[in-house]
Amino acid sequence: MSSTQKNTITQVHWQPLTKLLAPSGKKQQALVGFDDEFIDIVDYIIRITHRIWEQKNVGLCYDYYGEVCPVFTLGGYSECVEQVVQNTLKTIAAFPDRSLIGENVIWKEEEDKTYYSSHLITSIMTNTGNSDFGVATNNTGRVTTIADCVCFENKIIKEWLVRDNSFLIAQLGIDLIDAAINFAQLNPNETFKQWYLDEFDRVRATKHRTPLTLTSEDWTTEHFVKSWAQTLFNQKQFSTLNDFYHVAAAHQWPGGRKSTGLAQISGTLIQWLAQCPDAKMTIDHTAVVGFDEDTIDIAIRWSVAGTYSPHLQRLATLKGNRFFVLACTHMRVKNKKIIKEVTVFDEISLYANIIRESGMSLPQLAQGA
């Protein structure tokens, strides 16, 4: 990506909100079918998110979401704007003061003339209303979310949504497994159940032992991302970590886990993969934008599938159940090494799906039987 293109599209990083909400520049992308006020796809995402969530204009979802809009999460599936409105109201009712800080928007103009955006968000919010997590705790928490959207003619027409719910509930004083047991009692619709099985089978059917070497001579973003997935997640070769990460890289993982440097990052990944030793990963979408002359930002949507190997005695009876994750990662890569990574997926829904599949008595599991 050229520095010219990098500098003309709205840059979110460290920009005052007042500037982002009132862009003064000229239109930078064609945005065919979008309202004339939007100068580029990043401007569109930032301003409609602010209007819906910060200003609480929930009804604007009817303007900015398609009548049919599949929304995929690890906890459920919806496919129409009415469900988007209902879910938005439900979240705001539980966390009325929720603020959304747009950390980054990584985008891509697709060949079918749609725009793909990956929006990294930090939210601060107080749980003053009842939610799917339980009764109001009146505690304040911080949560990281990534929303990957397909946008066409002023509307979001498809979305993949991931949120670090396990970190949020820890701040609310709720146990992760208790929350997962509670979620497991919800009965997802048939479309979600079929999507979950199809996605699991798709990922499991991929070849995952293809060797990939990464050298400076053949370095491309696509090759880097594929090598990252194959080498670390599929082949579990952690001695190669320094091929991908800067020696002092910052790494954020679900549950609020934060690591600095290769040893800590290695530990985080190994501990997580130990729950699913036969894990296979697929890279499902990649977008890249320039940040400065020698730095790029990469957004990756990925999936992992395998069989569960319990890391807690409380979950020992769930050994061998399907283990499936829908996740998104934002990487900042400088001089061909990751200097910062934020990975997000919903651990509550991950364990809830494993528990639900077991068919065992939920009260028994709650008691650690």
VOBA-1610 file (N, C-alpha, C; in pm, whole numbers, padded with zeros to 5 digits, always signed):
BEGIN
Met+00084-00119+00000Met+00000+00000+00000Met+00088+00124+00000Ser+00057+00217-00085Ser+00139+00336-00097Ser+00116+00430+00019Ser+00217+00513+00048Ser+00203+00610+00156Ser+00095+00711+00124Thr+00072+00737-00009Thr-00033+00832-00047Thr-00169+00780-00006Gln-00196+00652-00037Gln-00324+00594+00001Gln-00337+00588+00152Lys-00231+00553+00218Lys-00233+00544+00364Lys-00273+00676+00427Asn-00220+00788+00374Asn-00240+00917+00437Asn-00373+00983+00403Thr-00439+00941+00295Thr-00562+01008+00257Thr-00685+00949+00323Ile-00684+00821+00358Ile-00798+00758+00425Ile-00791+00793+00574Thr-00907+00812+00635Thr-00913+00851+00776Thr-00828+00760+00862Gln-00743+00818+00945Gln-00658+00745+01039Gln-00714+00765+01179Val-00753+00656+01245Val-00820+00664+01375Val-00721+00685+01489His-00603+00626+01477His-00510+00618+01588His-00479+00755+01648Trp-00512+00771+01777Trp-00482+00891+01856Trp-00545+01019+01800Gln-00651+01006+01722Gln-00721+01124+01673Gln-00829+01166+01772Pro-00844+01295+01800Pro-00952+01340+01888Pro-01087+01304+01829Leu-01181+01262+01915Leu-01313+01223+01867Leu-01382+01339+01794Thr-01362+01460+01844Thr-01425+01576+01780Thr-01381+01590+01635Lys-01257+01559+01606Lys-01206+01565+01469Lys-01264+01453+01384Leu-01275+01333+01442Leu-01328+01219+01367Leu-01476+01239+01333Leu-01550+01307+01421Leu-01694+01325+01400Leu-01726+01441+01306Ala-01626+01522+01275Ala-01649+01636+01185Ala-01534+01646+01085Pro-01522+01548+00996Pro-01410+01550+00900Pro-01418+01672+00808Ser-01304+01733+00785Ser-01301+01855+00703Ser-01245+01830+00563Gly-01193+01711+00541Gly-01133+01682+00411Gly-01236+01646+00306Lys-01188+01633+00183Lys-01276+01597+00072Lys-01294+01445+00067Lys-01389+01400-00011Lys-01418+01257-00023Lys-01296+01183-00078Gln-01257+01073-00012Gln-01138+00999-00048Gln-01166+00868-00119Gln-01290+00820-00111Gln-01330+00697-00179Gln-01463+00720-00248Ala-01490+00644-00352Ala-01613+00664-00429Ala-01737+00640-00344Leu-01737+00534-00263Leu-01850+00500-00175Leu-01982+00510-00251Val-01991+00439-00361Val-02112+00441-00443Val-02232+00393-00361Gly-02337+00473-00359Gly-02459+00437-00287Gly-02461+00478-00141Phe-02348+00530-00089Phe-02341+00577+00049Phe-02387+00723+00056Asp-02428+00765+00176Asp-02463+00905+00196Asp-02344+00994+00164Asp-02371+01110+00104Asp-02263+01199+00059Asp-02176+01250+00173Glu-02230+01252+00295Glu-02154+01307+00408Glu-02028+01226+00441Phe-02025+01098+00405Phe-01913+01012+00443Phe-01801+01024+00341Ile-01679+01050+00390Ile-01567+01073+00299Ile-01491+00945+00266Asp-01498+00843+00354Asp-01436+00714+00326Asp-01498+00610+00419Ile-01461+00483+00401Ile-01526+00376+00476Ile-01494+00383+00625Val-01377+00433+00661Val-01344+00447+00803Val-01432+00553+00868Asp-01450+00664+00800Asp-01539+00770+00847Asp-01680+00715+00867Tyr-01728+00637+00773Tyr-01861+00576+00783Tyr-01875+00491+00908Ile-01780+00401+00930Ile-01787+00311+01045Ile-01779+00387+01177Ile-01687+00481+01188Ile-01670+00556+01313Ile-01795+00636+01345Arg-01852+00706+01247Arg-01963+00795+01277Arg-02095+00722+01300Ile-02121+00614+01225Ile-02247+00544+01251Ile-02242+00471+01385Thr-02123+00420+01422Thr-02109+00355+01553Thr-02133+00455+01664His-02079+00575+01652His-02099+00679+01753His-02247+00715+01764Arg-02314+00730+01654Arg-02455+00770+01656Arg-02543+00663+01721Ile-02516+00537+01689Ile-02600+00429+01742Ile-02572+00403+01888Trp-02444+00396+01927Trp-02408+00352+02061Trp-02387+00467+02159Glu-02307+00566+02120Glu-02279+00677+02211Glu-02400+00769+02227Gln-02464+00803+02115Gln-02579+00892+02121Gln-02709+00817+02146Lys-02702+00684+02149Lys-02817+00599+02180Lys-02930+00613+02079Asn-02894+00642+01953Asn-02993+00648+01846Asn-03007+00509+01785Val-03064+00417+01863Val-03069+00276+01822Val-03147+00258+01693Gly-03249+00342+01674Gly-03330+00331+01553Gly-03254+00355+01424Leu-03136+00415+01434Leu-03055+00435+01313Leu-03004+00304+01255Cys-03016+00196+01333Cys-02981+00064+01277Cys-03063+00036+01151Tyr-03187+00088+01147Tyr-03271+00066+01029Tyr-03213+00136+00906Asp-03137+00244+00928Asp-03075+00316+00817Asp-02944+00254+00774Tyr-02871+00195+00871Tyr-02735+00153+00843Tyr-02714+00001+00839Tyr-02819-00077+00860Tyr-02811-00222+00845Tyr-02912-00266+00740Gly-02876-00368+00662Gly-02968-00423+00564Gly-03085-00492+00631Glu-03197-00497+00561Glu-03313-00570+00615Glu-03275-00714+00647Val-03196-00774+00558Val-03138-00905+00583Val-02989-00883+00608Cys-02945-00913+00727Cys-02806-00888+00765Cys-02759-01000+00857Pro-02701-01107+00803Pro-02651-01214+00890Pro-02543-01162+00985Val-02559-01190+01112Val-02461-01154+01214Val-02417-01282+01283Phe-02289-01314+01270Phe-02234-01438+01325Phe-02156-01407+01453Thr-02189-01476+01560Thr-02111-01473+01683Thr-02096-01616+01730Leu-02003-01638+01822Leu-01983-01772+01874Leu-02097-01812+01968Gly-02177-01713+02008Gly-02288-01741+02100Gly-02424-01748+02034Gly-02433-01713+01906Gly-02563-01715+01841Gly-02558-01651+01704Tyr-02673-01656+01635Tyr-02683-01606+01499Tyr-02812-01527+01484Ser-02802-01414+01416Ser-02922-01339+01379Ser-02909-01299+01233Glu-03023-01265+01170Glu-03013-01238+01027Glu-03102-01125+00977Cys-03155-01043+01067Cys-03235-00931+01021Cys-03210-00810+01109Val-03243-00692+01055Val-03217-00568+01126Val-03297-00559+01255Glu-03414-00622+01260Glu-03494-00618+01383Glu-03418-00683+01498Gln-03347-00790+01472Gln-03269-00856+01576Gln-03148-00773+01616Val-03090-00699+01520Val-02981-00607+01552Val-03030-00501+01650Val-03148-00446+01623Val-03206-00344+01712Val-03232-00403+01850Gln-03291-00520+01855Gln-03321-00584+01984Gln-03195-00610+02065Asn-03092-00664+01999Asn-02968-00695+02070Asn-02897-00568+02117Thr-02902-00462+02037Thr-02842-00335+02077Thr-02911-00277+02198Leu-03045-00276+02196Leu-03121-00227+02311Leu-03092-00309+02436Lys-03082-00440+02419Lys-03057-00528+02532Lys-02922-00498+02597Thr-02820-00475+02515Thr-02687-00444+02567Thr-02686-00309+02638Ile-02748-00209+02576Ile-02750-00075+02636Ile-02830-00076+02766Ala-02937-00155+02772Ala-03016-00164+02894Ala-02933-00220+03009Ala-02845-00314+02980Ala-02760-00373+03084Ala-02644-00282+03120Phe-02596-00204+03022Phe-02480-00116+03041Phe-02513+00023+02983Pro-02600+00100+03048Pro-02650+00224+02988Pro-02542+00329+02960Asp-02433+00326+03035Asp-02329+00428+03016Asp-02218+00380+02924Arg-02242+00276+02850Arg-02136+00218+02766Arg-02079+00322+02671Ser-01948+00337+02674Ser-01877+00424+02579Ser-01794+00336+02487Leu-01779+00380+02362Leu-01704+00303+02263Leu-01587+00387+02214Ile-01468+00339+02237Ile-01348+00406+02190Ile-01297+00331+02067Gly-01305+00394+01952Gly-01258+00331+01829Gly-01106+00330+01824Glu-01046+00213+01842Glu-00900+00202+01843Glu-00843+00199+01701Asn-00915+00133+01611Asn-00867+00122+01474Asn-00977+00069+01385Val-00970+00104+01257Val-01055+00043+01154Val-00962+00004+01039Ile-00951-00127+01018Ile-00872-00180+00907Ile-00970-00224+00800Trp-00949-00182+00677Trp-01050-00199+00574Trp-00991-00258+00447Lys-01085-00301+00359Lys-01046-00355+00229Lys-01161-00336+00133Glu-01131-00289+00014Glu-01232-00281-00091Glu-01229-00411-00169Glu-01340-00484-00164Glu-01343-00617-00223Glu-01373-00610-00373Glu-01349-00722-00442Glu-01370-00727-00586Glu-01517-00713-00624Asp-01609-00749-00532Asp-01752-00738-00562Asp-01807-00599-00530Lys-01718-00502-00508Lys-01753-00362-00483Lys-01807-00336-00342Thr-01801-00436-00256Thr-01833-00413-00115Thr-01708-00364-00043Tyr-01729-00306+00073Tyr-01619-00265+00160Tyr-01620-00355+00283Tyr-01503-00404+00318Tyr-01488-00487+00440Tyr-01417-00402+00544Ser-01475-00395+00663Ser-01411-00319+00771Ser-01396-00406+00895Ser-01285-00388+00963Ser-01260-00457+01089Ser-01235-00350+01195His-01331-00335+01285His-01335-00222+01380His-01295-00272+01519Leu-01182-00227+01567Leu-01134-00261+01701Leu-01184-00156+01800Ile-01254-00202+01903Ile-01323-00111+01996Ile-01288-00146+02140Thr-01262-00045+02221Thr-01255-00062+02365Thr-01376+00007+02427Ser-01446-00064+02515Ser-01565-00008+02580Ser-01547-00006+02730Ile-01589+00104+02790Ile-01598+00116+02936Ile-01745+00122+02970Met-01791+00040+03067Met-01935+00037+03095Met-01963-00019+03234Thr-02074+00028+03290Thr-02116-00013+03424Thr-02241-00098+03414Asn-02240-00212+03481Asn-02350-00309+03473Asn-02461-00274+03573Thr-02547-00180+03533Thr-02656-00137+03620Thr-02789-00202+03585Gly-02791-00285+03482Gly-02912-00358+03445Gly-02884-00506+03430Asn-02989-00587+03441Asn-02972-00731+03427Asn-02932-00765+03283Ser-02855-00873+03269Ser-02806-00914+03137Ser-02802-01066+03130Asp-02755-01117+03016Asp-02738-01262+03003Asp-02635-01316+03102Phe-02552-01228+03158Phe-02454-01271+03256Phe-02516-01290+03394Gly-02635-01234+03415Gly-02701-01244+03545Gly-02757-01110+03589Val-02788-01100+03718Val-02845-00976+03772Val-02738-00868+03775Ala-02783-00743+03775Ala-02690-00629+03773Ala-02594-00635+03891Thr-02467-00608+03862Thr-02365-00610+03968Thr-02324-00469+04010Asn-02359-00369+03929Asn-02320-00229+03951Asn-02169-00209+03947Asn-02097-00307+03893Asn-01953-00294+03874Asn-01923-00240+03734Thr-01810-00173+03723Thr-01766-00118+03595Thr-01657-00205+03534Gly-01666-00226+03404Gly-01568-00310+03337Gly-01524-00251+03204Arg-01415-00304+03155Arg-01361-00266+03024Arg-01358-00391+02936Val-01400-00377+02812Val-01406-00492+02724Val-01357-00454+02584Thr-01288-00548+02520Thr-01241-00529+02383Thr-01331-00605+02287Thr-01369-00540+02179Thr-01457-00598+02077Thr-01395-00575+01940Ile-01413-00670+01851Ile-01381-00649+01710Ile-01505-00685+01629Ala-01551-00590+01547Ala-01665-00611+01460Ala-01617-00607+01316Asp-01626-00720+01247Asp-01592-00728+01105Asp-01721-00718+01024Cys-01730-00617+00938Cys-01853-00590+00865Cys-01829-00584+00715Val-01927-00633+00640Val-01932-00613+00496Val-02032-00501+00470Cys-01987-00395+00403Cys-02069-00275+00383Cys-02094-00255+00234Phe-02220-00220+00201Phe-02257-00199+00062Phe-02369-00096+00055Glu-02346+00010-00020Glu-02445+00114-00044Glu-02509+00161+00086Asn-02424+00207+00178Asn-02466+00273+00303Asn-02521+00179+00409Lys-02509+00049+00387Lys-02563-00045+00485Lys-02462-00157+00514Ile-02465-00203+00638Ile-02392-00324+00676Ile-02478-00442+00637Ile-02423-00533+00555Ile-02504-00644+00506Ile-02459-00779+00562Lys-02347-00781+00633Lys-02302-00904+00700Lys-02202-00863+00808Glu-02202-00938+00920Glu-02112-00901+01030Glu-02067-01026+01106Trp-01940-01023+01147Trp-01886-01123+01241Trp-01845-01044+01365Leu-01899-01080+01479Leu-01880-01001+01601Leu-01815-01086+01709Val-01701-01039+01762Val-01632-01110+01870Val-01606-01012+01984Arg-01623-01059+02107Arg-01606-00973+02224Arg-01537-01054+02334Asp-01448-00989+02408Asp-01375-01055+02517Asp-01462-01059+02642Asn-01568-01139+02635Asn-01664-01144+02745Asn-01607-01204+02872Ser-01509-01292+02860Ser-01454-01353+02982Ser-01380-01250+03066Phe-01314-01154+03003Phe-01249-01047+03078Phe-01352-00955+03142Leu-01460-00928+03069Leu-01565-00842+03123Leu-01627-00901+03248Ile-01665-01028+03244Ile-01734-01085+03360Ile-01640-01099+03479Ala-01511-01117+03454Ala-01416-01122+03566Ala-01418-00990+03643Gln-01432-00878+03570Gln-01440-00748+03635Gln-01575-00728+03704Leu-01677-00799+03655Leu-01809-00790+03717Leu-01823-00882+03837Gly-01722-00967+03859Gly-01723-01057+03974Gly-01795-01188+03947Ile-01802-01230+03820Ile-01872-01352+03782Ile-01772-01456+03736Asp-01786-01580+03782Asp-01696-01689+03745Asp-01720-01731+03600Leu-01611-01758+03527Leu-01620-01792+03385Leu-01704-01916+03361Ile-01677-02022+03436Ile-01750-02148+03411Ile-01896-02135+03455Asp-01922-02062+03563Asp-02061-02038+03601Asp-02136-01966+03488Ala-02069-01867+03428Ala-02132-01793+03317Ala-02154-01886+03198Ala-02057-01973+03169Ala-02071-02065+03057Ala-02185-02164+03080Ile-02198-02212+03203Ile-02309-02303+03237Ile-02442-02232+03214Asn-02450-02105+03255Asn-02573-02028+03237Asn-02604-02011+03088Phe-02500-01978+03009Phe-02520-01960+02865Phe-02558-02091+02797Ala-02506-02202+02846Ala-02534-02331+02784Ala-02682-02367+02792Gln-02754-02305+02883Gln-02897-02333+02897Gln-02980-02261+02792Leu-02919-02162+02724Leu-02989-02096+02614Leu-02988-02188+02493Asn-03095-02188+02418Asn-03106-02278+02303Asn-03092-02198+02173Pro-02975-02200+02110Pro-02955-02124+01985Pro-03050-02174+01875Asn-03075-02086+01777Asn-03164-02126+01669Asn-03098-02228+01578Glu-03179-02291+01494Glu-03130-02401+01409Glu-03025-02353+01310Thr-03036-02228+01266Thr-02937-02177+01171Thr-02799-02172+01236Phe-02794-02127+01364Phe-02666-02125+01434Phe-02611-02266+01449Lys-02695-02359+01488Lys-02649-02496+01509Lys-02588-02554+01382Gln-02654-02529+01267Gln-02601-02581+01141Gln-02473-02509+01102Trp-02469-02376+01121Trp-02347-02300+01092Trp-02231-02351+01177Tyr-02257-02376+01304Tyr-02153-02422+01397Tyr-02095-02556+01349Leu-02181-02651+01313Leu-02135-02782+01267Leu-02063-02772+01133Asp-02117-02689+01043Asp-02054-02675+00911Asp-01916-02611+00923Glu-01905-02508+01007Glu-01777-02441+01024Glu-01674-02534+01090Phe-01720-02610+01189Phe-01631-02707+01254Phe-01577-02806+01151Asp-01667-02861+01068Asp-01625-02960+00968Asp-01534-02897+00863Arg-01564-02773+00824Arg-01481-02705+00724Arg-01338-02691+00773Val-01321-02645+00895Val-01187-02623+00948Val-01114-02756+00969Arg-01185-02855+01019Arg-01123-02985+01043Arg-01078-03053+00915Ala-01142-03019+00802Ala-01110-03085+00675Ala-00987-03024+00607Thr-00935-02914+00659Thr-00823-02848+00594Thr-00692-02923+00620Lys-00600-02912+00525Lys-00466-02965+00546Lys-00389-02866+00634His-00330-02916+00738His-00271-02824+00835His-00123-02851+00864Arg-00060-02937+00788Arg+00082-02965+00814Arg+00170-02922+00697Thr+00118-02833+00615Thr+00195-02782+00502Thr+00308-02694+00553Pro+00433-02730+00526Pro+00545-02648+00575Pro+00552-02516+00500Leu+00574-02409+00572Leu+00589-02277+00512Leu+00712-02211+00572Thr+00801-02168+00488Thr+00918-02094+00537Thr+00896-01946+00514Leu+00950-01867+00603Leu+00931-01723+00596Leu+01067-01656+00588Thr+01096-01596+00475Thr+01223-01525+00458Thr+01196-01383+00411Ser+01292-01298+00429Ser+01278-01158+00388Ser+01260-01147+00237Glu+01319-01240+00162Glu+01314-01232+00017Glu+01174-01256-00037Asp+01097-01345+00026Asp+00963-01376-00026Asp+00853-01322+00065Trp+00885-01219+00145Trp+00788-01167+00242Trp+00677-01089+00174Thr+00555-01136+00196Thr+00435-01060+00161Thr+00340-01071+00279Thr+00243-00982+00287Thr+00148-00988+00398Thr+00075-01122+00400Glu+00029-01166+00282Glu-00045-01292+00275Glu+00040-01409+00320His+00164-01414+00275His+00253-01524+00312His+00286-01518+00461Phe+00303-01397+00514Phe+00332-01380+00657Phe+00218-01434+00741Val+00094-01398+00707Val-00022-01440+00785Val-00040-01593+00776Lys-00027-01648+00656Lys-00040-01793+00641Lys+00068-01867+00719Ser+00190-01815+00716Ser+00299-01878+00789Ser+00277-01869+00939Trp+00228-01755+00987Trp+00193-01738+01129Trp+00094-01844+01174Ala-00010-01865+01094Ala-00112-01964+01129Ala-00057-02106+01122Gln+00011-02138+01013Gln+00060-02275+00994Gln+00166-02311+01096Thr+00262-02222+01116Thr+00377-02256+01199Thr+00342-02263+01346Leu+00268-02163+01395Leu+00240-02156+01538Leu+00118-02237+01579Phe+00008-02222+01509Phe-00117-02285+01553Phe-00135-02426+01497Asn-00093-02449+01374Asn-00113-02581+01316Asn+00004-02675+01341Gln+00127-02624+01334Gln+00243-02709+01356Gln+00298-02699+01498Lys+00253-02598+01574Lys+00295-02578+01713Lys+00448-02570+01727Gln+00511-02496+01640Gln+00657-02481+01643Gln+00690-02343+01702Phe+00705-02339+01832Phe+00717-02211+01901Phe+00860-02159+01907Ser+00956-02240+01862Ser+01093-02188+01854Ser+01106-02085+01743Thr+01005-02080+01655Thr+01008-01985+01542Thr+00938-01854+01577Leu+00903-01836+01702Leu+00824-01719+01739Leu+00893-01589+01696Asn+01026-01586+01705Asn+01097-01463+01670Asn+01096-01435+01520Asp+01047-01529+01438Asp+01027-01501+01296Asp+00906-01410+01274Phe+00818-01407+01373Phe+00692-01336+01357Phe+00679-01215+01450Tyr+00733-01226+01573Tyr+00714-01123+01674Tyr+00844-01051+01705His+00835-00922+01725His+00948-00845+01777His+00980-00894+01917Val+01104-00885+01957Val+01147-00939+02086Val+01073-00876+02203Ala+01022-00754+02186Ala+00949-00687+02293Ala+00803-00661+02256Ala+00747-00748+02172Ala+00610-00730+02125Ala+00510-00732+02241Ala+00402-00654+02224Ala+00290-00654+02319Ala+00180-00742+02265His+00121-00824+02351His+00028-00928+02307His-00092-00930+02402Gln-00212-00915+02347Gln-00335-00921+02427Gln-00420-01037+02381Trp-00463-01120+02476Trp-00537-01243+02448Trp-00664-01241+02532Pro-00770-01313+02491Pro-00895-01311+02568Pro-00876-01345+02715Gly-00969-01294+02795Gly-00959-01307+02939Gly-00876-01196+02999Gly-00842-01096+02916Gly-00760-00985+02963Gly-00615-01022+02980Arg-00573-01138+02922Arg-00434-01179+02935Arg-00345-01085+02853Lys-00240-01037+02916Lys-00145-00950+02846Lys-00004-01004+02864Ser+00069-01007+02753Ser+00206-01059+02754Ser+00297-00958+02686Thr+00421-00955+02731Thr+00523-00872+02667Thr+00646-00957+02643Gly+00691-00964+02519Gly+00811-01040+02487Gly+00782-01184+02449Leu+00879-01247+02388Leu+00861-01378+02327Leu+00827-01488+02427Ala+00893-01489+02543Ala+00869-01596+02641Ala+00725-01593+02690Gln+00673-01475+02723Gln+00536-01465+02772Gln+00435-01496+02662Ile+00461-01449+02541Ile+00370-01478+02430Ile+00365-01628+02404Ser+00481-01692+02403Ser+00487-01837+02385Ser+00406-01908+02491Gly+00421-01866+02615Gly+00347-01928+02725Gly+00197-01915+02707Thr+00151-01797+02667Thr+00008-01775+02647Thr-00047-01867+02539Leu+00022-01876+02427Leu-00027-01958+02316Leu-00024-02107+02350Ile+00084-02151+02415Ile+00094-02293+02449Ile-00012-02332+02551Gln-00033-02249+02652Gln-00136-02279+02751Gln-00273-02288+02687Trp-00300-02198+02593Trp-00432-02201+02530Trp-00447-02325+02439Leu-00346-02353+02359Leu-00354-02465+02267Leu-00353-02600+02339Ala-00304-02603+02461Ala-00306-02729+02537Ala-00448-02777+02562Gln-00546-02686+02555Gln-00687-02726+02569Gln-00739-02797+02445Cys-00667-02780+02334Cys-00711-02839+02206Cys-00585-02879+02128Pro-00519-02985+02172Pro-00388-03021+02113Pro-00392-03053+01965Asp-00509-03095+01914Asp-00521-03128+01771Asp-00582-03013+01693Ala-00571-02892+01745Ala-00632-02776+01682Ala-00585-02755+01540Lys-00679-02720+01453Lys-00649-02674+01318Lys-00701-02531+01305Met-00622-02447+01239Met-00662-02309+01217Met-00678-02282+01067Thr-00780-02202+01034Thr-00793-02150+00899Thr-00796-01997+00905Ile-00734-01934+00807Ile-00743-01789+00791Ile-00861-01763+00697Asp-00963-01693+00747Asp-01087-01677+00673Asp-01098-01542+00603His-01027-01443+00650His-01023-01314+00581His-00905-01234+00633Thr-00844-01157+00543Thr-00732-01070+00580Thr-00750-00934+00514Ala-00721-00829+00587Ala-00717-00693+00532Ala-00594-00624+00587Val-00537-00534+00508Val-00415-00465+00551Val-00421-00320+00507Val-00377-00230+00596Val-00365-00088+00564Val-00231-00038+00615Gly-00183+00068+00554Gly-00058+00127+00600Gly-00078+00210+00724Phe+00025+00213+00809Phe+00021+00296+00929Phe+00123+00410+00918Asp+00248+00375+00891Asp+00348+00476+00856Asp+00443+00413+00754Glu+00557+00473+00731Glu+00642+00430+00622Glu+00689+00285+00632Asp+00711+00236+00752Asp+00759+00098+00767Asp+00669+00013+00855Thr+00543+00056+00872Thr+00450-00014+00961Thr+00316-00033+00892Ile+00260-00153+00906Ile+00128-00182+00852Ile+00040-00240+00963Asp-00091-00227+00944Asp-00189-00289+01032Asp-00261-00398+00955Ile-00272-00516+01017Ile-00336-00631+00953Ile-00453-00676+01039Ala-00568-00697+00976Ala-00685-00755+01043Ala-00706-00896+00989Ile-00720-00991+01080Ile-00736-01131+01041Ile-00861-01187+01109Arg-00949-01247+01031Arg-01057-01327+01091Arg-01021-01473+01072Trp-01026-01551+01180Trp-00978-01689+01173Trp-01066-01782+01255Ser-01050-01911+01231Ser-01125-02014+01303Ser-01031-02124+01349Val-01064-02185+01461Val-00992-02300+01512Val-01092-02410+01546Ala-01060-02533+01509Ala-01147-02646+01542Ala-01061-02764+01584Gly-01113-02841+01681Gly-01045-02960+01729Gly-01128-03027+01836Thr-01062-03104+01921Thr-01131-03171+02030Thr-01080-03119+02164Tyr-01171-03105+02258Tyr-01141-03041+02385Tyr-01066-03134+02479Ser-00957-03083+02537Ser-00881-03152+02640Ser-00888-03066+02766Pro-00974-03098+02861Pro-01003-03009+02973Pro-00878-02967+03051His-00875-02838+03084His-00766-02783+03164His-00809-02762+03308Leu-00937-02787+03336Leu-00991-02774+03471Leu-01060-02904+03510Gln-01039-02949+03631Gln-01102-03072+03677Gln-01254-03062+03669Arg-01303-02943+03690Arg-01448-02920+03687Arg-01508-02956+03551Leu-01427-02949+03445Leu-01476-02976+03310Leu-01426-03110+03257Ala-01374-03195+03344Ala-01309-03319+03301Ala-01401-03409+03220Thr-01531-03408+03250Thr-01625-03496+03178Thr-01651-03451+03035Leu-01600-03334+02997Leu-01625-03281+02862Leu-01514-03317+02764Lys-01421-03399+02806Lys-01308-03437+02720Lys-01358-03497+02589Gly-01302-03450+02478Gly-01335-03505+02347Gly-01446-03433+02274Asn-01513-03338+02339Asn-01619-03262+02272Asn-01560-03168+02169Arg-01646-03122+02078Arg-01602-03026+01977Arg-01552-02898+02044Phe-01442-02848+01990Phe-01382-02722+02036Phe-01376-02633+01913Phe-01455-02526+01912Phe-01457-02439+01794Phe-01454-02293+01837Val-01369-02215+01768Val-01352-02073+01799Val-01365-01990+01673Leu-01442-01883+01683Leu-01445-01776+01583Leu-01370-01659+01645Ala-01266-01610+01578Ala-01179-01510+01640Ala-01136-01404+01538Cys-01094-01290+01591Cys-01037-01183+01508Cys-00910-01132+01575Thr-00815-01095+01493Thr-00687-01043+01541Thr-00651-00916+01466His-00603-00817+01540His-00541-00698+01480His-00393-00701+01514Met-00309-00689+01411Met-00164-00687+01428Met-00108-00555+01377Arg-00013-00502+01447Arg+00068-00392+01394Arg+00207-00449+01366Val+00247-00444+01240Val+00371-00507+01195Val+00468-00398+01149Lys+00584-00395+01210Lys+00687-00296+01178Lys+00814-00369+01135Asn+00866-00334+01020Asn+00986-00401+00968Asn+00970-00553+00968Lys+00850-00598+00929Lys+00819-00740+00907Lys+00807-00821+01037Lys+00793-00753+01151Lys+00772-00823+01278Lys+00651-00762+01350Ile+00573-00846+01418Ile+00458-00798+01496Ile+00510-00724+01618Ile+00470-00599+01634Ile+00506-00524+01754Ile+00389-00513+01851Lys+00267-00534+01800Lys+00149-00531+01886Lys+00042-00619+01825Glu-00021-00701+01911Glu-00130-00787+01866Glu-00244-00782+01966Val-00366-00773+01915Val-00486-00785+01997Val-00572-00894+01934Thr-00594-01002+02007Thr-00678-01112+01960Thr-00802-01121+02049Val-00917-01138+01984Val-01044-01138+02057Val-01129-01257+02014Phe-01183-01329+02112Phe-01291-01424+02090Phe-01365-01439+02222Asp-01481-01503+02217Asp-01571-01512+02332Asp-01551-01645+02403Glu-01475-01643+02513Glu-01449-01767+02588Glu-01575-01821+02655Ile-01665-01734+02695Ile-01790-01783+02758Ile-01866-01871+02659Ser-01883-01822+02537Ser-01956-01899+02437Ser-01879-02024+02395Leu-01745-02016+02392Leu-01665-02134+02361Leu-01698-02247+02457Tyr-01693-02219+02587Tyr-01720-02324+02686Tyr-01868-02359+02692Ala-01956-02262+02669Ala-02101-02290+02669Ala-02135-02390+02559Asn-02075-02374+02442Asn-02102-02467+02332Asn-02050-02607+02363Ile-01933-02614+02428Ile-01879-02745+02468Ile-01971-02810+02571Ile-02016-02732+02668Ile-02103-02784+02774Ile-02236-02830+02716Arg-02294-02748+02628Arg-02426-02781+02570Arg-02420-02911+02493Glu-02311-02932+02420Glu-02297-03054+02341Glu-02289-03179+02427Ser-02240-03165+02549Ser-02220-03282+02634Ser-02351-03348+02673Gly-02459-03267+02682Gly-02587-03320+02721Gly-02596-03363+02866Met-02491-03335+02944Met-02492-03376+03082Met-02577-03281+03165Ser-02608-03319+03284Ser-02687-03238+03375Ser-02611-03112+03413Leu-02668-02998+03382Leu-02602-02873+03414Leu-02586-02853+03565Pro-02686-02890+03646Pro-02665-02881+03792Pro-02546-02964+03839Gln-02529-03083+03779Gln-02415-03167+03815Gln-02284-03097+03783Leu-02278-03036+03665Leu-02156-02966+03625Leu-02132-02847+03715Ala-02238-02778+03750Ala-02225-02661+03838Ala-02166-02698+03972Gln-02194-02821+04014Gln-02143-02867+04143Gln-02006-02932+04132Gly-01954-02937+04008Gly-01822-02995+03987Gly-01823-03145+03984Ala-01941-03205+03951Ala-01951-03351+03950Ala-01876-03410+03833
//
